[in-house]
Amino acid sequence: MKNILKVLLLLTFLITGANALQKDEIINVMTAKVDNALEVLKQKDLETKDKANKIFALIDEIFDYELMGKISLGKKTWLSINDTQREEFIKAFETKLKNSYVDKLELYTDQKVKIIELSPYKKTRLQLKTEVVGKDEVYKINYNFYNNKKKSQWLIYDVDLLGVSIVQTYRKQFAGLLKEKSFDELLVILKDTKK
């Protein structure tokens, strides 16, 4: 089960990547990006780091790491820190998220990603429902989008893996740590890639 979750997290990132994604383009663009990302994974001559860099080049455009980090940290803590601390936190959060992804690249064994539908989600948002089809089982992954009006595009702010939100999982972890540690101590832990 642990390896399945790791593969699902890997495929979560594979599906993403687009330029200034608009609402009516989401399904087509995401379908094309899934195919491209899966092709990168199948390139046996590429080192893991090179595969990761190619995929990051795709996903950086569509994930809103700042919003993900902000929600994960929680409003109260976010408002209590200064701009420099916020910037450091978001950078460390993004790095941690990506490092967890790189660790899982070797686990890919020819799973397929099927896009099911794009539907309204929480009034003003959209949810792209997908399935990861493995040899024996099918797993649901939902991508939650919001309309970033500053960038005039739809961005992913959370992903539900098997019904569990990545952002809410981090939020619980950070809230637990902040009961015993300061924000600066949390930041040190987050920057430590071994934890």
C-alpha positions in Angstrom: 0.0 0.0 0.0 2.8 2.4 0.8 4.4 1.9 -2.7 1.0 2.4 -4.3 0.6 5.7 -2.6 4.1 6.7 -3.7 3.3 5.8 -7.3 0.0 7.8 -7.1 1.9 10.8 -5.8 4.3 10.5 -8.7 1.5 10.3 -11.2 -0.2 13.2 -9.5 2.7 15.4 -10.7 3.0 13.8 -14.1 -0.5 14.8 -15.2 0.2 18.5 -14.9 1.8 21.2 -17.0 0.5 23.8 -19.3 0.9 27.4 -20.4 -1.7 30.0 -19.1 -4.3 27.3 -18.7 -7.8 28.4 -19.5 -11.0 26.8 -18.2 -12.1 25.4 -21.6 -8.7 24.0 -22.4 -8.1 22.1 -19.2 -9.1 18.6 -20.4 -7.4 18.7 -23.7 -4.2 20.3 -22.4 -4.0 18.0 -19.5 -4.6 14.9 -21.7 -1.7 16.0 -23.9 0.6 16.7 -20.9 -0.2 13.3 -19.4 1.0 11.6 -22.6 4.2 13.8 -22.7 5.1 13.2 -19.1 4.6 9.5 -19.4 6.9 9.5 -22.4 9.6 11.2 -20.3 9.2 8.5 -17.7 9.7 5.7 -20.2 13.0 7.1 -21.5 15.4 4.6 -20.0 18.5 6.5 -21.2 17.7 9.5 -18.9 18.9 9.7 -15.4 16.3 10.1 -12.6 17.4 13.7 -12.0 17.0 14.6 -15.7 13.6 13.0 -15.8 12.6 15.0 -12.8 13.9 18.3 -14.3 11.9 17.7 -17.5 8.7 17.0 -15.6 9.3 20.0 -13.2 9.6 22.2 -16.3 6.0 21.2 -17.1 4.4 21.3 -13.7 5.9 24.6 -12.4 3.6 26.4 -14.8 0.4 24.9 -13.4 0.9 24.4 -9.7 0.4 27.3 -7.4 3.1 26.4 -4.8 2.6 29.7 -2.9 -1.1 29.1 -2.3 -0.5 25.4 -1.5 2.1 26.5 1.1 0.0 29.3 2.5 -3.0 27.0 3.0 -0.8 24.2 4.4 0.8 26.6 7.0 -2.6 28.0 8.1 -3.9 31.5 8.1 -2.9 32.4 11.7 0.7 31.4 11.2 0.9 32.9 7.7 -0.3 36.3 9.1 2.2 36.2 12.0 5.3 35.9 9.8 7.0 38.6 7.7 7.5 38.6 4.0 11.1 37.2 4.1 9.9 34.3 6.3 7.0 33.7 3.9 9.3 33.6 0.9 11.7 31.2 2.7 8.8 29.0 3.7 7.3 28.7 0.2 10.7 27.9 -1.3 11.3 25.2 1.3 7.8 23.8 0.9 8.1 23.6 -2.9 11.5 21.9 -2.6 10.1 19.4 -0.1 7.1 18.6 -2.4 9.4 18.1 -5.4 12.0 16.0 -3.4 9.2 13.7 -2.3 8.3 13.3 -6.0 11.9 12.6 -7.2 12.2 9.8 -4.7 9.2 8.1 -6.4 10.3 8.2 -10.0 11.9 4.8 -9.9 8.6 3.3 -8.8 6.8 3.9 -12.1 6.0 0.6 -13.8 3.8 1.5 -16.8 0.6 2.7 -15.1 -1.8 4.6 -17.3 -3.7 7.9 -16.4 -7.3 8.2 -17.6 -9.0 11.6 -17.4 -12.6 11.2 -16.4 -14.2 14.7 -16.3 -13.9 18.3 -15.3 -16.7 19.4 -12.9 -17.6 22.4 -10.7 -16.1 22.2 -7.3 -16.9 24.4 -4.2 -18.8 27.0 -6.2 -16.0 28.9 -7.9 -13.5 26.1 -8.4 -13.1 23.1 -10.7 -12.0 19.6 -10.1 -10.4 17.4 -12.7 -11.2 13.8 -11.9 -8.7 11.2 -13.1 -7.9 7.5 -12.6 -4.6 5.8 -12.4 -5.0 2.4 -14.0 -2.5 -0.2 -12.8 -2.1 -3.8 -13.6 -4.8 -5.0 -11.1 -6.4 -1.9 -9.6 -7.7 1.6 -10.4 -7.1 4.6 -8.1 -8.8 8.0 -8.1 -6.8 11.3 -8.2 -8.6 14.6 -8.3 -6.9 17.9 -9.2 -8.5 21.0 -7.6 -8.2 24.2 -9.7 -8.9 27.8 -8.9 -9.0 30.8 -11.2 -5.9 33.0 -10.5 -7.1 36.3 -11.7 -3.7 38.0 -11.5 -2.3 35.4 -13.9 -5.5 35.0 -15.9 -5.2 31.2 -15.7 -6.5 28.2 -13.8 -4.0 26.7 -11.4 -3.9 23.7 -9.2 -4.0 24.5 -5.5 -4.6 21.0 -4.1 -4.7 17.3 -5.1 -6.8 14.6 -3.6 -5.1 11.2 -3.6 -7.6 8.4 -2.8 -9.8 11.0 -1.1 -7.0 12.5 1.0 -5.9 16.1 0.3 -2.2 16.8 0.0 -2.6 20.3 1.4 -4.7 19.1 4.3 -2.2 16.4 5.1 0.6 19.0 5.3 -1.6 21.4 7.2 -2.1 18.7 9.9 1.6 18.0 10.0 2.5 21.7 10.3 -0.2 22.4 12.9 1.1 19.5 15.0 4.7 20.7 14.8 3.7 24.3 15.6 2.1 23.2 18.9 5.6 22.4 20.2 7.9 24.4 18.0 8.3 28.0 16.7 7.9 28.9 13.0 11.7 29.2 12.7 12.1 25.6 14.0 9.5 24.4 11.6 11.3 26.1 8.8 14.6 24.3 9.7 12.8 21.0 9.7 11.2 21.7 6.4 14.6 22.6 4.9 16.1 19.4 6.1 15.5 17.1 3.1 16.2 14.0 5.2 13.0 14.5 7.3 
